[in-house]
Amino acid sequence: MAAVRLSLSKNSPRTTLYSKKKTGTCMALPQRQRPAALCFAAIVALALAGLQPAYGVIRRLFTLEEIMALSEVIATAEIISVDADPRKRTAVAQITGTIKGTSKFTRINMNFSVGQEWYPEAMVTNLKIGDPVVFFYADQGGGKLGCVAHTNGFWFQLFGKLTSKPDEVWWNFTHIEIWLNRTFEGTTPELETILRDVLAGKRQPPPPNPDKRPLARADFFDDNKRKMPITTVPLVIRSATGEPSTQKVDGFESHTDWRVANWADPATLETPDTAARGRVMQIDYRPGGTRQKVAVTCQFDVDLSAAQRLVFEACNQSDKPVAVAIGFNTPPDWQYFESPPVTLPPGVWRYDCTVDLETATFKTATDSEFASPILDREHVTKLMLLVYDTPPEGRLIIDRLVPDDGKIFVRALPLPHAGGQARGVAWADFDNDDDLDAFVCSSQMNRLYRNDAGEFVDVTGEVGLRGGSRCAGWADYDGDGDLDLFVSTPALWTNSDGTFRDDSALLPTLARRNTEGAGWIDANGDGRPDILISNGESGIVLFLNQGGPTTWFTDASSEWGLGKSGIGVGNGDFLSIADFDADGFPDFLYNYGNGVLARNAGGRLFEPALDAGVQYEVSNSHKLGTAFGDFDNDGDLDIFVPQRRRSRLLQNNNDFTYTDIFDAAGELTALPGNARSAAAADFNGDGMLDLVIGFHDAPARLYLNLGHNTFADASAASGLARYAAAGDVTGLAPADWDHDGDMDLLIMGERTHAAVLINGAPKNQDPHSMISIRLPRTTVPGTIIRLYGPDGGILGMRQSGLAQNFSSHAPPGGMFAVRPGSYTVSVLSTDGTLATHALVIDSARSHPHVIVGH
């Protein structure tokens, strides 16, 4: 590329930086009327080869002071989404502040697909969610905007145009400014500090470094520095950002000696190396097969005697289900054992595919019944992967095929948060596609992760959300059939076909804000979701939903016994919402003083339950999150309260009182100190609610419910300590995210990242089946689900969708593990509507039975 010539306007001595004009001479744009305004004009270069026009890099040695003077606006931002798909290549940055001028944008949408040479691929590879950016831009005239930006130690150039809807503008990328690293070569946070100090008169800008060499392609694509994803494998892969190094990425699938067996259908086999997943196995089916079976084999010498099972991830990229089995050869005489097949639905990732190695469930070369154990597991000499029911075309991806010792949580899908006070998490199907998306809160910026066929994609900016909060929850407040978002700041975001509009003006104004805990609650039982907020010294706030259209929410705090003169006035923190007295009206437990349990008296007001026996230690230096759950399956809600010292397990006596039974709760009594968060769910599928407990300074722990109010410490078997997100835990939200009949966990590691932990608990010895009750996504939070046996006796209850622990929210619905037999499920809606469903479970370990709707 030819050297770029810098042009000065004939009418002004002002230096100019940018132009989109494709021409062989460097043109200056007209000088604007205001003397202080920037005239962004021309640096243009021509590619000498063929004289093709191109946008020019800036070769002139600019000082930081010059760039500051030439900019009308200097804005700070954070990357909130990146799409590295070669067909798209986009990123979105959320504006977080301005250093100079006033930005008309709240976000910058960047189109990297139109850039030059290797620059676009370098941009989307090096931009990560959470990265800081500084934008320097000015109007070139006619609303055309020129911009340089700094992130991750390099500069790049953009062009945009100001319209009546600035946040819908897409800025086009041209190139990385490979010479501007001479102007400033530090980090972006350092640059922000310098810019603020210079404009405040506290310091002089640093001088440029003329000896600094320009950046080159090798600085972005050096395999020893940044391993790039191969472009020949169109995988939609999740980021492994933040996963602990102790979790192996590459397993048996990474071996390069796998071969396609010639006695099965034809296929192409590769083991490409990818940036996020390491080496994966990729099998492409080829036309011409007649057996509908593909087999690939590899010679090994491996000892599997200590392993309970093999675990792997798989993605069936075809238009029909396929089944995958694992075959083993062992000495002597090459004995062959083949596992029962695992069925893979089309188009989605499965993260917990398992083959149990300790059971007599294998077929052999001489017996087609799945009834034999694997013999001589200590000397496996060959592995075979068989794919049954293969279509004529399609692809199968296998990853992380590794031995496992029976851990409950087998995978973590990291979800980066923005730092700061990272507290609440929430599940919701915001885009109405029948899978669960994840919302991750922090005081810096909230993030919405869309579930795309088992892969989470940050779409916060794409759907129009912005801002941060300590917690949030979802409900269909306007009754239009999709889920809207309330965040605790407070703010209200109305969902319109998957994009969001800031309708915070529909909420009453708070004179003073110190909001922390919050949740949706149908306080008066009218079937409309209301809002409950803890607001420090201003007390608890209740916004009643009036149903619109002229008025949506009114502040009913005072008449409900709340507000500045009501229950819970003081600097508490989070609250949990639950119907503890089972009268159909939700109550709440607020972390203030010695704990504030408030009873909803008939949908008219809240009154303190002073004689309920609920007392615990609350301190602003040790914020905590409580958990309601029917731990003894007697049909009412008990409470677990994590504490800095001795925690509490409060059994509901079904007479408006509780008894602390912690000291008789088995191994739970040895719970370490500094517990601060908890959630209840049946993680091992035995019909009893277990406890996952988070700590301020240690990995989370799992306690399995043995019945009779005793718990066993299963922390080692849980595998929680393997995952970075399980340390310093705040928010917790269990859900059967992948619809496979067990409870996964959305977890917030305040100092690391959030994650979805995939439940792969061994089930082959379990005689239970799971009843999964999936309610409509717009079900008002607080719906109560009860399970009854054939004699009409209560077998347990679940309350759906209400705030728990750090005001986190699980999705609508519930799960029960049962043995074969006849059962009745009742669903009590918040407006008093009761529906019942009879069902028969005729075999153990059957697939989940799903009831949709009321």
N, C-alpha and C positions, 0 to 999 in steps of 0.2 A: 504494500500500500504506500502511496506517495506521502511525503511529508505534508502535514496539514498547515495551511497558511492562516494566520490570524488576521482578521480584518477590522479596521476602525471605520466608523461612519464618517463621511465627509462633513456631516453637520455637527458632529460631536466627537470629543476626544474619548468618549466612554468606550472601554473595552467590552467586547461581546463574546459570548461563549458558544451558543448553539444555533443551529438552523436545520430545518428539515428540507431545505431547498436542494434538489439534486441538480447540480450544475457544475460546470468546470471552473467557474470563478467564484470567489468567496463574496457573497452578497450580504450587506448589512440591512437590517430592517429599519423602518423609519423610527427616528427618535420620538419618544412620547413627550407629551406636553409638560408633565411634572418633572422638574429637574432631578428629583431624588429617585425617580423610577428607573428600573432597569430596562435597557434596550437589549433583549436577548436576540442576538443576531448570529452571524454565520461563522461556523467553522465547517468547511466541507472538504472532503477528500475524494479523489478519484482512484479507483483501482487501476493501476497501469495496465494490467493484463486485460486487453480487450476494451479498455477505457470505460468499464462499467461503473456507474455512479454508486457511491456508498456514503454513509454518514461518517464523518471523520472523527478519529480520536483526537484528543486535545494534547498536542505535543508541547505547547508553550509552558514554561514553568510559572504556574500561578501560585500566588500566596494564598493562605487561608483568609487573610484580611480582604483580598480582592474578591474571593468567592462570596464572602459574607456581604460585601458592599453591593455586589451584583444581584443579590437575591432579595426579592420582595417579601418572601415568606421562608422561614426556616422552621421546619416542623419535625418533632420527634414521633416515632411510630414503632409498632411491634408487628412482626409477621404473624398473622393468625391463620393463614391457610396457604398450602403449596400443592399444586397439581403438576407432578413431573411427567405425566403421560405425554409422550412425544407428539401426540395429536393435539394437545392443549397447551401445556407449559404456561401456567398462570400462577400468580401469587397475589395475596391480598394483605395489605398492611393497615392496621388500625391506628389512626392518629391518637397519640397519647398526650400531646401538648405542643405548644408553639414557643419558640425561642425568639423569633422575630416576626412581626406582622401578625395578621389574622388569617387562619386557614378557612376557606369555604368548604373544605373537604373534611369528613370524619373518617374516611378511609381512602386508600389509594389502591385501585385495582390495576394490576400490572400484567400486560400481555407480553410474554417472552417468546412467543412463537414466531414473531416477526423480526427478530434480531439477526445479526450477521454472524457468519462463520461458526466458530465453536462456542460463541458467547452464550446463546440461549441455554444450551445443555449445562454449561458451567453454572449459570445462575440458578436454575431449578435444583441442581445437585447440591449447591452450597447454601441455599436459603433453607432455614429450618424454622419450624413454628417456635415462636418466642424470641427470635432474633430481633435485636433493636436495629432501627434504621433512622437516619437523619436525611430529610428531603430539603433541598435548596431549589426553590423554583420562583419564576416570575412570568408575567404576561408579556408575550412578544407582540401583542396587538391583535385585536379582533377576537380575544378570548383564547388565543393559542398560547399554550404554556410550555416552557422549556424547563428542564429539571436535571440536576445531577443529584445523586444520592450516595450515601456511604453506609456500608454494612460489612461486618466480618473482615475488616481490614482492606477493603477495596471499594472503588467508586464505580458507578454505572450511570448511564444516561437514559432519560425517558422524555417523551413528548405527550402532552394531553391537550384537551380543549375544554374550557369552562362552559357548562350548559346550565339550564334551569334545575337539573337534577345532578349535582356534582358527584354524589356518591355512586352514580351509575356510569360514570365516565371510565373508560378503559384507557390507561396510559400505555402507549406503545414503546417498547424497549428497542434500542438500537445496538448498543455495544457496552462492554466493560471499558472504563477509562483506564487503560493500562499504564498511562503516564502520571495520573493524578496521585498515585501513591507517593510521589515526591512532595506533594503539597502537605499531606498528613499521612503518617504511617502507623498510628496507634489504633486502639480499639474504638468502637462506636460509642460506648459509654464514656470513655475518656474524651472523645470529641464533643459530646454533649456538654460535659462539665466545662471544657475549655470555651465553647461558644457562649455559654451563660456568663462565665467569668469575664470574658472579653467585653460583652455588651453591657455588663454591670460596671465596667471600668476597673476590675480587680486585677487584671493582668493583660499582657500583650500576647497576641497570637504567636505560636511558635513559627520560626522561619522554615521555609521549605528545604528539602535536602536534594540538591541538584545531582548528587552522586548516586542516588538510589536508582537501580536499574528498573526498567519497565517490567510489569508483570507479563508472563508468557503462559501459553497453554499448559505447560508442564506444572505450573503452580496450582492449577485447578484439577488436573487429571493425573498427576503422579500417583501411581498405584500404591506407593509406599506412604502417601499422605492421605489421599481420599480415594478409596476404591469405588469406582463408578459402576452402576448397574449395567449389565450387558443389554444392548438394545435389541438383540435377536430373540429375547424371551419376553413376550408381552405379559409379564406377571403383574397383577395388582397386589403388591406386597405391603404389609404393614411395617412401620418403622420399629426397629428394635431399640430405639433411643432409651437409655436408662436401664435396660435390663441388666441384672447383675452378671458379672463375668463368670460366676460359678454355675450359671445355667448353660449347659452345652447347647450350641446351635447346630453343629454338624453331627450327624449320627451315621448309621450304616448306609444311608442313602447317598452319602458324600463320596463313597468309594468309586473310583473311576473304572473298576473292573467289572461292573455290571454288564451283562450281555442279554440280548433278546434271544429267547429259545426258539430254534427253528421248527420245533414240532407244534407250535401254537400259531396263532394268526400273526401276520406281519405287523411290525411297528418300528418306529424310530426311537432310539433311546439316547438321551443326553444327560449329563450332570453338570449344568452350567453353574458358575459362581456368581451369586448375586450380592449386592451391597448390604441389603437389610437382613437376608436370611442365610447368608453363607451359601454353601453348595446344596443344590436341590436335585431331585430326580425328576426328569421330564419325559413322559412316555406319550408319543404321538401315534394314534392309531392310523393304519394305512388301509386303503380300500383293497378288496380282494380276499379278505378272510372269510372262512366258512365256519369256524368253530365258535365264534363270539367269545374267544378267550385269548388273552395275551399273557405271556409269562416272561419274566426277566430273572436272571440268576447271577449269583456272585459267590466265589469261593471264599470261605472264612475259616479261621480257627479261633473260635470264641467260646468262652465259658459263661453260660447263662444259668448256672445252678443257683446263684444268689439272687437272681432277678425274679420278681413275681409276675412280670408281664413285659411286653413290648408296647410302647406308646408311640404314635406317630400322628402327624398332621397330613391332611390330604385335601386337594381341591379338584373336583370332577368338572372339567371344562368341556362339557358336552351337553347334548339336549335330552339325555335320559339317564336314569340311575345306573350305576355300575356297582359291582361288589368286589371287594378286595380281600384276599386271603394271604397268609404268610405260610410258606412251607419251610421245613427244616430237615436237613440230612444229618444223621449222627452215626458214628461207628458202633459196632462193626458192620460191615456189609452195606453201608450207605442206607440205613433205615430211613424211611420218609414219613413225616408227620405234617399234616396240613390243618391249619386252624379253621374254625367256622368263619365265613366271610363277613366283612363289615360293609354294610350298604351305604353308599355315598350318593346323596341327592345331587342333581345337576346344579352347577353354578354357584356353589357356596363352599367356603372353607369349613372343615371339621377339624377341631383342635384336640379332641380327646379320643381318637381311634385307639382301641386297645386290643391286645391279644393276651389272654390269661395263660401263663406258662405252667401254672401249678395244678390245673384241673384236668380231668380225663375227658377232654372235649375235642380231641383231634382225630381225624381220619388217617388211615395209613394206606400204603400201596396195595394191601390185600383186604382191607375192610373199609367200606365206604361210610360206615356209621361213625358219627363224631363221638366216639366213646373211649378213646385210648389216651393215656398220658404220653408226654414226650419222654422217651428213654434216653439216658446218657446226655442230659442237658449240658454237662460240663465239657462236652466235646462236640459242639456244633461245627460241622465242616462246610456247610453250604446253606445259604438262604435263598429262597425263591419268593418272588412277589407275583401273585396271580390276579389278573383282572378279568372278572366274568361279566358276561352280558355287554360286551363292548360294542359301541355303535360303529358304523363304517368310518366315521371321522370324529375326531375329538382329541382331547389331551387330558392326561392325569398328572398332577403334581404331587409328589411325596416329599415330605420334609420332616426332620427331627425324629427319625426312626431309631429309638434308643431304648435300652433296658430301663426298667423302673422298679422301685421297691414298694410300690403300692401307695404312693402319696395320694392324698385327696385332691389337692390342687396341682394340676399337671402343667399348666401353661399360664403365662401372664401376657396380656396384650396391653402394653404401656400407652397411656393417654397423658401427654405432657400438660401440665398446668402452667399458669403464668407467674407463679411465685406469690410472695406476700402471705396473707392469711388465707391459706387454701383449706377450706373446711367442708362444705356440703357437696354431696353428689346426688344425682337423680336420674332415674330411668324414664324414658317416654318414647312413644312412637309418634314423633312430631310430624312425619311426612306420610302417615297413613299407608305404609307399605307392609304392615303386619310383622315388622321386626323391631327390636328395641334399640333405640339410640341412647347415647350417654351424654349427660350434662355435668360439667366439672366446674366448680365455683372457686374463685379466689378474689381477694380484694383488688388485685391488679387488673384482671380481666377474666371473664367467664369464657368457657369454650364449649361448643356443641359439636359432638362427634356423631356423624351419621353412619349408620350401619349399612354398608354396601356389600351385601352377600357375604357377611362374616368379616369384612375388613372395615375398620373405623377410619373415617375421613373427617378432618376438621373443616366444618363448613360455617363457622361462626360469622365471618365477614360475608360469605356468599349469601346467607339467608337474611342479612341485615341486622344481626345482633351486635351489640357493643356494650362496653362497661363491665365493671366487676361487682361482686357481692360476696357475702359470706355464705349464703345459702340460697336456694331457689326451689320452686316446685311447679308442677304442671297440672292444669285442669282446663276444661272447656267452659270458661266462665260465661261466654256469650251464646252457648248452645248451637253453634254452627257446624259441629261435627269434627272439629280438629282441636288439638291441644294448644292452649295458650300458656304463656310463661310469666310467672311472678317471681321477681328477685327482691331480696330483702332490703335493698337500699332506701326506699322501695321504688320499684319500677314495674310497669305492666307492659308486656309485649304481646300483641294480638297476632295470632297465626292466620295468615291468609294464603291457603294452598301451599304451605311450606316455606313462605317467607314471612318476615315479621315487621310489624309497625309499632312504633313507640306510642302507646296509648296511656302513658303515665298520668296524663291530664285527667283521666277518668277516675283517678284515686283522690280521696280527700288529702289535703295538704297537712303535713306534720310540722308543727311549729318548731320542734327540735328533733334532731335525728341522732340516735345512737342505736340503730337497729342491729340485731345480731341473729336471733332465731326467728323463723317464720314458717308458715305452712298454710295450705288450703284446709278449710274446715266448714262443713255444713252445720253451722251453729244452731240454726233455728229449725232444721229439718224440713226445709221447703224444696229440697232437691237442687238447690243452686249452690255452687261453691263460694264460700266467703273466705276472708283472709285474716289470719291471726299473726301478729308481729310483736316481738319483745323489743321495747324501745327505751331501755335503761331507766333513767330517773323520771321519764315521762310515762312509765308504766306499760302495761300490755295494751295493744291497740287491736280493735276488732272492726274490720270493714265489712259491712253486710252487703251482699249482692242483691240489688233491687230489680234486676232483670232487664234494665234498659227500656226503650232505647234512649230516652232523654237523660236518665240518671242510672248509672251502673252501680256505683258503690257509695255508701254513706258511712260516716264514722259513728258507730253505735257503742263506743267503748263505755261511756259514762252510764248509760241505762243498763248495760250488762255487768256492772260492777267492776269494770276495768278502768283504764286510763290513769290520770295523775292522782286520783283519790281512791283508786281501787286496789284490787289484788296485785301483788307482785311489783310494787313500785320500788325500784332500786336497780343498781347496776349489776344485773344478772347476766346470763349469756343465752344458752340455747334452750329450746323447749321441745318436748315430744307430745304428740297428740294421740289420744286413744280413748275409747269408751270403757273406762275401767269398771263402771258399775252396770254395764250391759243393759242400759235403758234405751238405747237407740240414739242417744245424743252424745257427741264426742266431748270428752273432757281434755285437760292438758296438765302436764307436769313441767314446771319451770325451774331452772337452776338458779335460785336466788335464796339467800338466807340459809335456812336449813332444808331447802326444797319446798316448792309451793305446788301442792296438788289442788287443782281447781275442778270442782264438779259442776257440770252443766245441769242446771235445775229445769228440766222440762223444756228446753229450747227457749228460755226467757232471760236467763242471767247466769253468770258464773259465781259460785260461792266457794270459799276455802273449805277444804275437807280437813279440818284441823284435827279431828280425832281418828284419822285414817291410819296413823302409825307409820307415815312416810316421812322419815327424817334422814338427812345425810349432809355431808360437808360440801359447801360450795365456796369457791375462791376464784377471783378473777385471774390469779396467777396459775390456776390449774383448771382451765375450762374443760367441761366434760359433756358427754352425750349418753343419755339413758336409753334403755331398750325395753319395750313392752313385748310380752309373748305369753302364750298359754303353755307354759313349760310342763304342767302336769296333766294336760289334756282334759281338764274338767269343765271347759267352756267359758272361762273368764280369764282376764289378762293379768299376769304377774309382771313384776318389774325387776330388771337388773340395773343396779346403779354402780358404775365403776368409780373407784375412789383412789385418792393418793395413798391412803393407808388401807384400812379394811373396807372392802367393797360390801355391797348389800344385795341379797337375793330376797325379794319381798313377795311372799305368797299371798294371793288374793283369797280372802276368807269368804268372799261372796256375800258380805254384809256391810260393805262400804269400808272395810278395814283390811289392813295387811299385817302379816307377821314376818319378821326377818328370820329366814331359815339358813342363812349363809353358813353358819358354823356346822351345819349337818349336811352340807352339799357335796360330800365326797372330796375328790381331789381339787375341786374348785376352792376349797377353804385355804389351799396353799397358794392361791393366786398372788403373784408378786405385786409390789406397790407401783404407784404411778400409772395405774389403769385409768384411761380417760374416755374410751368410746366402746360401744358394744352394739351388736345386732343379733337377732334371733332368727334361725332358719334351720331346717332339717337337712344338714349337709351330707349325712351318710345314708339317708333314705330308710330309716328304721321307724318312722312315725313319731319321733320325739324332736322337739325343737332344741337345737344345740346353740351354743354361744360362741361367737367370735368376738374377741376383746382386743382393742387397740391400746397401745401404751405411748407415753410421752417420749420415752428414750430407749425403747426395745422393740423387737419384732412382735407383731400380733400373735395371739395364741388362740387355739381352738379347744373348746371343752365339749365333749360329746355327752348328750343326755342319756343316762342309763335307765331312766324311769325312777319313780319314787323320790324325785327331787334330789337325785345325786348325779354328779358329773365326773367324767374321766378326762384327764389331761391328754389330749391327742395332738398336742402342738407339734411334736416331732413327726408324727404320721401325716399331719396336714400338709407339710411342705411349705408353710407360710414363710419360714425364715429364709427360703431361697430367693425371695422376691423383694427388690428394693422398695416397692410401693407399700409393703407390709410393715415398714418401719415408721414410727412417729405418726400413727394413723389417727385421722379425724373422722371423716365421713365414711359410712358403710351402707350399702344398699344391696341385699341379696335379690336374685331373680334367676329364673331359668332362661338365660339369655339366648341359648342356642336350641331351645325347645327339645332337649334330649331327655328330660325327665329327672334332672338333678339341679340343685341350686348353685349357680355361679355367684360371683361376688364382685361388685363394683366398689373399689376401695381407694381412699385418698391418703397417699403418703405426703404429709405436708411439706417435708423437706426434700422430697424426691420427685415423684409424679403420681398421678392416679393410674389405675390399671383395672382391667377386667381379669379376674382370676378364674380360670376354667376348671370346673369340677370334673374330675375323672375318677371318682371314688370307685374302687372295685365293687362289682355288683353280682358276680356270678354265684356267690353263696347266699345272697339275700333273698328271702322268700317273699318280699314285699313287692307290690306294684304301686306306681305313683298315680294318684288322681290329680290332674292338673286342671284348675278352674281358671280359664282365661276369660275375663270380663271385657266388655267393649272398652276401647281405649279411652273413651270419654266418660267412663263411669266416675261419678262424683267420689272423691276420696272419702273414706270412712265406711264403705260398704263392708258388712260383716258376713263372713262365710262360716257355716258350722257343718260338721260332719256327724252323722248319727249311724249307729249300728243297726243290725236287723231287729234288735229288741227295743229300739227307740232311744237307747242310751247315748249320751253325748260322748264323742270321741275326740273332740278338739275344736278350736275356733281359730280363724285368722281374720285380722282386720286389714283392709286393703288401702294402700296408697297414702297413708298419713305420715307426717314428719316424725322421724326417729333420730336418735343420737345427735349428731351435729346438724339437726334439721334436714336430714337426708330423706329421699323419697324412693320407695320401691314402686314398681308398676302395679296396676290393678290386677287382682287375682290372688290365688293361693294354691298351695300344694299339700296333699296328705299322702302318706305312705300307708298302705293297707295290705292285709292278706286276702286271699280269695274269699269272696262272700258277697252279701247284698248290703247296700249302703244307700243312705239318703243324704243329699247335700242341700242345705238351705242357703239362700242368698238374700240378705236383708239390706235393701237400699236405704240411703240416708233419709228418703222421704217416707219411709215406713212400708214401702212395697216389699212383699215377701214372695219369693219363688222357691219351689222345691224341685229337685231332680232325683229320680231313683235310678240306680245303676247296679250292675252285677259284674264283679271281677271274677273271672272263671279260671284264671291261671296265674301262677306266680311269675314275677319278673316280666310281666307283659308290658307293652308299650304304654306310655301315658294315656290315660283317658281324659279327653278334653271336653269341657263344657264351655261353649261360647255364648255369652249373653245371659240374661236373667231368666 
